[in-house]
């Protein structure tokens, strides 16, 4: 689990992330284990568009210490926007740790590695923004052609109205129908308008 250097103990922590349950992190794990057989590998299924909702990454960030290294297979497995990426790198640097991205051969323990990481982060964010713009343009076109109507309603507003009229609480309705209390509040607000 650790690699001994001349003066400090070094742990290698590896983070492998997939976005959905039908995806598999095996390729990431194998690539990391080929380079660092001693790595402590942790896997997570979560969206990469935000840092929230990623408890495995949070735990690794708490565990990492002086001389340690956080390793990921590709940059997009860690962060998809520059702000999140910079916060992660700053958090690692504050602890005396570094980041290595195997696919892009980036190691933030070097000056050139830090510069290259920042450039790649900008391009990754640019790609995400382009993808979002294309998606919105496609949705706008489909709406104009009458092919897109948005997400179908997942709740029965008539049932909510009836239960509200019967005096059921927001929490009771939400629990029975499997929706949030805010949904019930929105329906109640619509009833008053």
C-alpha positions in Angstrom: 0.0 0.0 0.0 2.9 2.4 0.5 6.0 3.2 -1.3 9.1 4.1 0.7 11.2 7.0 -0.4 14.4 8.2 1.2 12.6 10.4 3.7 8.9 10.0 3.6 6.3 7.3 3.3 4.1 7.7 0.2 0.6 6.3 -0.3 -0.9 6.0 -3.7 -4.6 6.5 -3.7 -6.5 5.8 -6.9 -10.0 7.2 -7.8 -12.1 5.4 -10.4 -15.5 6.9 -11.4 -18.2 5.9 -13.7 -21.4 7.9 -14.3 -24.0 5.2 -14.4 -24.6 1.8 -13.0 -24.4 0.1 -16.4 -20.8 1.4 -16.9 -17.9 -0.5 -15.6 -14.6 0.9 -14.0 -12.6 -2.2 -14.8 -10.5 -0.6 -17.5 -9.6 2.3 -15.2 -8.7 0.0 -12.3 -6.5 -2.2 -14.6 -4.6 0.8 -16.0 -3.9 2.1 -12.5 -2.9 -1.2 -11.1 -0.6 -1.8 -14.0 1.3 1.4 -13.1 0.8 1.2 -9.3 0.1 -2.3 -8.1 0.3 -1.1 -4.5 -2.4 1.6 -5.0 -5.4 1.9 -2.7 -8.2 1.9 -5.3 -11.6 3.3 -4.6 -14.5 3.2 -7.1 -17.6 5.4 -7.3 -20.7 5.7 -9.4 -21.6 9.4 -9.7 -21.9 12.3 -12.1 -18.7 14.1 -12.9 -20.3 17.4 -13.5 -20.3 18.4 -9.9 -18.2 17.7 -6.8 -21.3 17.2 -4.6 -22.6 13.7 -4.2 -19.2 12.1 -4.4 -18.5 10.7 -1.0 -15.7 8.3 -2.1 -13.7 11.2 -3.6 -14.4 13.3 -0.4 -13.0 10.4 1.7 -9.9 10.0 -0.4 -9.3 13.8 -0.1 -9.5 13.4 3.7 -7.2 10.4 3.7 -4.4 11.8 1.5 -1.5 13.3 3.3 2.1 14.6 3.0 3.9 12.9 0.1 0.9 11.0 -1.0 -0.4 10.9 -4.6 -4.0 10.7 -5.9 -4.1 8.9 -9.3 -6.8 8.9 -11.9 -7.0 7.2 -15.3 -8.3 10.3 -17.2 -8.9 13.9 -16.2 -12.7 13.7 -16.8 -13.0 10.9 -14.2 -12.0 13.5 -11.6 -13.5 16.8 -12.7 -15.3 18.4 -15.6 -14.9 22.0 -14.9 -11.8 24.1 -14.2 -13.0 25.5 -10.8 -13.6 22.0 -9.4 -10.2 20.8 -10.8 -8.3 23.7 -9.3 -10.0 23.2 -5.9 -9.0 19.6 -5.9 -5.4 20.3 -6.9 -5.2 23.1 -4.3 -6.6 20.8 -1.6 -3.9 18.2 -2.5 -1.1 20.8 -2.6 -2.2 22.1 0.8 -1.6 18.6 2.2 1.7 18.2 0.5 0.2 15.7 -2.0 0.1 15.6 -5.7 -2.2 14.4 -8.6 -1.3 12.1 -11.4 -3.5 11.6 -14.5 -2.2 8.5 -16.3 -3.8 8.9 -19.7 -2.5 12.4 -20.2 0.8 11.7 -18.4 0.3 14.6 -16.0 2.0 14.8 -12.6 1.4 17.9 -10.5 4.5 17.3 -8.5 6.3 19.0 -11.4 5.9 22.6 -12.7 5.3 21.4 -16.3 2.7 18.9 -15.0 0.8 21.7 -13.2 0.8 23.9 -16.3 -0.3 21.1 -18.6 -3.1 20.1 -16.2 -4.5 23.6 -16.2 -4.5 23.7 -20.0 -6.3 20.4 -20.2 -8.8 21.5 -17.6 -9.7 24.5 -19.8 -10.2 22.3 -22.8 -12.2 19.8 -20.9 -14.5 22.5 -19.6 -14.8 23.9 -23.2 -15.8 20.5 -24.5 -18.5 20.1 -21.8 -19.9 23.6 -22.7 -19.9 22.7 -26.4 -21.7 19.4 -25.7 -24.3 21.3 -23.6 -24.8 23.9 -26.4 -25.3 21.2 -29.0 -27.8 19.4 -26.7 -29.8 22.6 -26.1 -29.8 23.4 -29.9 -31.1 19.9 -30.6 -33.9 20.3 -28.0 -34.8 23.7 -29.4 -35.0 22.3 -33.0 -37.1 19.3 -31.8 -39.4 21.6 -29.9 -39.8 23.8 -33.0 -40.7 20.7 -35.1 -43.1 19.6 -32.4 -41.1 16.4 -31.7 -40.0 17.4 -28.1 -42.4 18.1 -25.3 -40.0 17.8 -22.4 -40.1 15.2 -19.7 -43.5 13.7 -19.1 -45.3 14.5 -15.9 -44.3 11.8 -13.3 -47.0 12.7 -10.8 -50.8 12.8 -10.8 -51.7 16.3 -9.9 -55.4 15.4 -9.6 -54.6 12.8 -6.9 -52.5 15.5 -5.1 -55.3 18.0 -5.3 -57.8 15.4 -4.0 -55.6 14.4 -1.1 -55.0 18.1 -0.2 -58.7 18.7 -0.2 -59.1 15.7 2.1 -56.7 17.4 4.5 -53.6 15.1 4.0 -50.3 16.7 5.0 -47.6 17.5 2.4 -45.3 14.9 4.0 -48.0 12.2 3.9 -48.9 12.9 0.3 -45.2 13.0 -0.7 -44.5 9.7 1.0 -47.6 8.0 -0.5 -46.9 9.2 -4.0 -43.1 8.9 -3.9 -42.4 12.6 -4.6 -40.9 15.5 -2.7 -42.9 17.8 -0.4 -41.9 20.7 -2.7 -43.9 19.0 -5.5 -46.9 19.1 -3.3 -46.3 22.8 -2.4 -46.1 23.6 -6.2 -49.5 21.9 -6.8 -51.0 23.7 -3.9 -49.7 27.0 -5.2 -51.2 26.2 -8.6 -54.6 25.5 -6.9 -54.5 29.0 -5.4 -53.8 30.8 -8.6 
